[in-house]
Amino acid sequence: MAYSMTGFGRAEKIFSTRRYTVELKSVNSRYCDINIRLPRLFNFAESGLRKQITDTLGRGKVDCYVTYEDQESASTEVAVNEGLAKAYSEAIIKLCEVTGRQDDLTATRLSSYQDVLIIRQASVDEETLGKEISEVMAEALNGMLQMRKAEGEALCKDLLSKVEYLEGIRNEIATRAPSVIEDYKVRLSDRIDEILDSEKRAFYDDARLAAEVAVFADKAAIDEELARLISHFSQARSILTSEGGIGKKMDFLVQEINREVNTIGSKANDLEITNRVLLMKNEIEKIREQIQNLV
């Protein structure tokens, strides 16, 4: 069954003192467009995470948010920028001399000045962190896949009912089509009777009437289009019940269905068939909108 491109997945996991949280949101897109926000510490893992998302989801616009927290104090170092701290202190002393004001600078206040304290991440084991974040990402992706699958199944079920509806209208058109020629023949014959009086009508060559009807029948013939629609509907059912990516296949097939319906509408020259063609085009547009959300 197909997967929707709309979904959400979240996973949280703790390894020793390290807590990871991954949130994923996705909507429909023609390609796999990934936006990742993660701590600077994990810049080394970004390309691997992108590949993991692409390989799992295939298509969609995906927003990924990664948060990380380490309770181990040794994981973070706070250092003093000694040169800058001295420069600030000397500048404050000079300021006091110039203004005659008393120096009330404390170490606590000095520490709040920009870049006096430097926060550095202690050296990390990239291999270990990479494996851990990948494991959490896999759990979040699995959650998203479950949601995408459920929505995809619902979409395919609805699309199958729409294909069945289209097929029903197609059968109504096929039933009506033979009557179009006969109705045209009757209308043409009645029109000739109106124009010609009884004496002139006796001399009218009915072979000419038959020829006119034959020309009309050739122009209004929709047998080929109706036959191709049967094939297209069968293919649609096959695609919608298959595994893997089906969005692009269905998009192409709907274009072909729409082309056949347009041709029937242009050929039919019959109000009843035209009305049914309009119903089909309206349903086709609904299908086109829905398949944009299928992988």
C-alpha positions as CSV (number, residue, x, y, z in Angstrom):
1,M,0.0,0.0,0.0
2,A,1.2,3.6,-0.7
3,Y,2.5,6.0,1.8
4,S,1.3,9.6,2.3
5,M,3.9,12.4,2.4
6,T,2.3,14.0,5.5
7,G,3.4,12.7,8.8
8,F,5.0,13.3,12.2
9,G,7.5,11.2,14.2
10,R,9.2,11.7,17.6
11,A,11.7,9.7,19.6
12,E,13.6,10.3,22.8
13,K,16.3,8.1,24.2
14,I,18.9,8.2,27.0
15,F,22.4,6.7,26.7
16,S,24.2,6.9,30.0
17,T,24.2,10.6,30.8
18,R,23.2,11.7,27.2
19,R,19.6,12.5,26.3
20,Y,18.6,12.7,22.6
21,T,15.3,14.0,21.2
22,V,14.4,13.9,17.5
23,E,11.2,15.4,16.0
24,L,10.2,15.0,12.4
25,K,7.5,16.7,10.4
26,S,6.8,16.2,6.7
27,V,4.4,17.6,4.0
28,N,4.1,16.9,0.3
29,S,6.8,17.9,-2.1
30,R,7.9,16.8,-5.6
31,Y,11.4,15.9,-4.2
32,C,13.0,15.0,-0.9
33,D,13.6,18.5,0.7
34,I,15.2,18.2,4.1
35,N,15.8,20.9,6.7
36,I,17.8,19.8,9.8
37,R,18.3,21.8,12.9
38,L,20.8,20.2,15.3
39,P,23.4,21.2,17.9
40,R,26.7,22.3,16.5
41,L,28.2,19.3,18.2
42,F,26.6,17.1,15.6
43,N,27.7,18.9,12.5
44,F,29.9,15.9,11.7
45,A,26.7,13.7,11.5
46,E,24.5,15.9,9.4
47,S,25.2,14.3,6.0
48,G,24.6,10.8,7.4
49,L,21.3,11.9,9.0
50,R,20.2,13.4,5.7
51,K,20.9,10.2,3.8
52,Q,19.1,8.2,6.5
53,I,16.0,10.4,6.1
54,T,16.1,10.3,2.3
55,D,16.6,6.5,2.1
56,T,13.7,5.9,4.5
57,L,11.1,8.5,3.3
58,G,11.8,8.9,-0.4
59,R,9.9,12.1,-1.0
60,G,8.4,15.0,1.0
61,K,9.4,18.3,2.6
62,V,10.9,17.2,5.9
63,D,11.7,19.4,9.0
64,C,14.0,17.7,11.5
65,Y,14.7,19.0,15.0
66,V,17.4,17.4,17.2
67,T,18.1,18.4,20.8
68,Y,20.9,17.0,23.0
69,E,21.7,17.2,26.6
70,D,24.6,15.7,28.6
71,Q,24.3,15.6,32.4
72,E,28.0,14.7,32.8
73,S,29.7,17.9,34.0
74,A,33.0,16.8,32.4
75,S,31.3,17.1,29.0
76,T,31.4,20.9,29.1
77,E,34.4,23.2,29.9
78,V,34.1,26.8,30.9
79,A,37.3,28.7,30.4
80,V,38.4,32.3,31.2
81,N,39.5,34.5,28.4
82,E,42.3,35.9,30.6
83,G,43.6,38.5,28.1
84,L,40.1,40.0,27.6
85,A,39.3,39.9,31.3
86,K,42.5,41.9,32.0
87,A,41.7,44.4,29.2
88,Y,38.2,45.0,30.6
89,S,39.6,45.5,34.1
90,E,42.3,48.0,32.9
91,A,39.7,49.8,30.9
92,I,37.4,50.2,33.9
93,I,40.3,51.5,36.0
94,K,41.1,54.0,33.3
95,L,37.5,55.0,33.2
96,C,37.4,55.7,36.9
97,E,40.5,57.9,36.6
98,V,38.9,59.9,33.8
99,T,35.5,60.4,35.4
100,G,36.5,60.4,39.1
101,R,34.0,57.7,39.9
102,Q,34.5,54.8,42.2
103,D,35.3,51.4,40.7
104,D,32.5,48.9,41.7
105,L,33.5,46.2,39.2
106,T,33.2,42.7,40.7
107,A,34.3,39.3,39.3
108,T,30.7,38.4,38.9
109,R,29.9,41.5,36.9
110,L,33.0,41.1,34.8
111,S,32.0,37.5,33.9
112,S,28.8,38.8,32.3
113,Y,30.8,40.8,29.7
114,Q,30.9,39.4,26.3
115,D,33.4,36.6,25.6
116,V,35.0,36.8,29.1
117,L,33.8,33.3,29.8
118,I,34.2,30.8,27.0
119,I,32.1,27.6,26.9
120,R,33.7,24.7,25.1
121,Q,32.5,21.2,24.5
122,A,35.0,18.7,25.8
123,S,36.4,16.3,23.2
124,V,33.8,13.8,22.1
125,D,33.7,10.4,20.6
126,E,32.1,11.1,17.3
127,E,31.7,7.4,16.4
128,T,29.7,6.8,19.6
129,L,27.6,9.9,19.3
130,G,27.0,9.2,15.6
131,K,25.6,5.7,16.3
132,E,23.4,7.0,19.1
133,I,21.8,9.8,17.2
134,S,21.3,7.5,14.2
135,E,19.5,5.0,16.5
136,V,17.2,7.7,17.8
137,M,16.6,9.0,14.3
138,A,15.6,5.5,13.2
139,E,12.9,5.3,15.9
140,A,11.5,8.8,14.9
141,L,11.4,7.7,11.2
142,N,9.6,4.5,12.1
143,G,7.0,6.5,14.0
144,M,6.6,8.8,11.0
145,L,6.3,5.8,8.6
146,Q,3.5,4.3,10.6
147,M,1.6,7.6,10.4
148,R,2.3,8.0,6.7
149,K,1.2,4.4,6.0
150,A,-2.1,4.9,7.8
151,E,-2.9,8.1,5.9
152,G,-1.7,6.5,2.6
153,E,-4.0,3.5,3.0
154,A,-6.9,5.9,3.7
155,L,-6.0,7.9,0.6
156,C,-5.8,4.8,-1.6
157,K,-9.1,3.5,-0.4
158,D,-10.8,6.8,-1.3
159,L,-9.0,6.9,-4.7
160,L,-10.2,3.4,-5.5
161,S,-13.8,4.5,-4.8
162,K,-13.3,7.5,-7.1
163,V,-11.9,5.2,-9.9
164,E,-15.0,3.0,-9.5
165,Y,-17.2,6.1,-9.7
166,L,-15.5,7.2,-12.9
167,E,-15.9,3.7,-14.4
168,G,-19.6,3.8,-13.6
169,I,-20.0,7.1,-15.6
170,R,-17.9,5.6,-18.4
171,N,-20.3,2.7,-18.6
172,E,-23.3,5.2,-18.8
173,I,-21.6,7.0,-21.7
174,A,-20.9,3.7,-23.4
175,T,-24.6,2.8,-23.1
176,R,-25.7,6.2,-24.4
177,A,-23.2,6.4,-27.3
178,P,-25.1,4.2,-29.9
179,S,-28.3,6.3,-29.4
180,V,-26.5,9.5,-30.4
181,I,-26.2,8.3,-34.0
182,E,-29.8,7.2,-34.2
183,D,-31.0,10.5,-32.6
184,Y,-28.9,12.5,-35.2
185,K,-30.5,10.5,-38.0
186,V,-34.0,11.2,-36.8
187,R,-33.3,14.9,-36.3
188,L,-31.7,15.2,-39.7
189,S,-34.6,13.4,-41.4
190,D,-37.1,15.6,-39.6
191,R,-35.3,18.7,-40.6
192,I,-35.3,17.6,-44.3
193,D,-39.1,16.9,-44.0
194,E,-39.5,20.5,-42.7
195,I,-37.6,22.0,-45.5
196,L,-38.9,20.0,-48.4
197,D,-42.6,19.6,-49.3
198,S,-44.0,16.1,-49.9
199,E,-43.4,16.3,-53.7
200,K,-39.8,17.3,-53.4
201,R,-39.2,14.9,-50.6
202,A,-40.1,12.0,-52.9
203,F,-37.2,12.9,-55.1
204,Y,-34.7,13.2,-52.2
205,D,-32.0,10.6,-52.3
206,D,-32.0,8.7,-49.0
207,A,-28.5,7.6,-49.8
208,R,-27.3,11.1,-49.2
209,L,-29.0,11.0,-45.8
210,A,-27.2,7.8,-45.0
211,A,-23.9,9.3,-46.1
212,E,-24.4,12.4,-43.8
213,V,-25.2,10.1,-40.9
214,A,-22.1,8.0,-41.7
215,V,-19.9,11.1,-41.7
216,F,-21.4,12.2,-38.4
217,A,-21.0,8.7,-36.9
218,D,-17.3,8.7,-37.8
219,K,-16.7,12.1,-36.2
220,A,-18.6,11.2,-33.1
221,A,-17.1,7.7,-32.6
222,I,-15.7,7.3,-29.1
223,D,-15.3,3.5,-29.0
224,E,-11.5,3.8,-28.8
225,E,-11.5,6.3,-26.0
226,L,-14.0,4.2,-24.0
227,A,-11.8,1.1,-24.5
228,R,-8.7,3.0,-23.4
229,L,-10.5,4.2,-20.3
230,I,-11.2,0.6,-19.3
231,S,-7.5,-0.1,-19.5
232,H,-6.6,3.0,-17.6
233,F,-9.0,2.2,-14.7
234,S,-7.5,-1.3,-14.5
235,Q,-4.0,0.1,-14.3
236,A,-5.1,2.6,-11.6
237,R,-6.4,-0.2,-9.4
238,S,-3.2,-2.2,-9.9
239,I,-1.0,0.8,-9.0
240,L,-3.1,1.8,-6.0
241,T,-2.9,-1.7,-4.5
242,S,0.9,-2.1,-5.2
243,E,3.8,-1.5,-2.8
244,G,6.3,1.3,-3.0
245,G,6.2,4.8,-4.6
246,I,3.0,5.3,-6.7
247,G,2.5,9.1,-6.7
248,K,4.3,9.8,-9.9
249,K,2.8,6.8,-11.7
250,M,-0.7,7.9,-10.7
251,D,0.0,11.4,-11.7
252,F,1.0,10.3,-15.2
253,L,-2.0,7.9,-15.5
254,V,-4.5,10.6,-14.4
255,Q,-3.2,12.8,-17.2
256,E,-4.0,10.0,-19.7
257,I,-7.5,9.5,-18.2
258,N,-8.1,13.2,-18.4
259,R,-7.0,13.3,-22.1
260,E,-9.4,10.5,-23.1
261,V,-12.3,12.2,-21.2
262,N,-11.6,15.5,-23.0
263,T,-11.6,13.8,-26.4
264,I,-15.0,12.1,-25.6
265,G,-16.4,15.5,-24.7
266,S,-15.2,17.1,-27.9
267,K,-16.5,14.3,-30.1
268,A,-19.8,13.4,-28.4
269,N,-22.1,16.2,-29.7
270,D,-24.7,15.1,-27.2
271,L,-25.9,16.9,-24.1
272,E,-26.3,13.8,-21.9
273,I,-22.7,12.7,-22.6
274,T,-21.4,16.2,-22.2
275,N,-23.0,16.3,-18.7
276,R,-21.4,13.0,-17.8
277,V,-18.0,14.2,-19.1
278,L,-18.2,17.3,-16.8
279,L,-18.9,15.0,-13.8
280,M,-15.8,12.9,-14.8
281,K,-13.6,16.0,-15.1
282,N,-14.7,17.2,-11.7
283,E,-13.8,13.8,-10.1
284,I,-10.5,13.6,-12.0
285,E,-9.5,17.0,-10.5
286,K,-10.2,15.7,-7.0
287,I,-8.0,12.6,-7.7
288,R,-5.3,14.9,-9.1
289,E,-5.2,16.9,-5.9
290,Q,-5.1,13.8,-3.6
291,I,-2.3,12.0,-5.4
292,Q,0.0,15.0,-4.9
293,N,0.3,13.8,-1.3
294,L,1.3,10.2,-2.2
295,V,5.0,9.1,-2.2
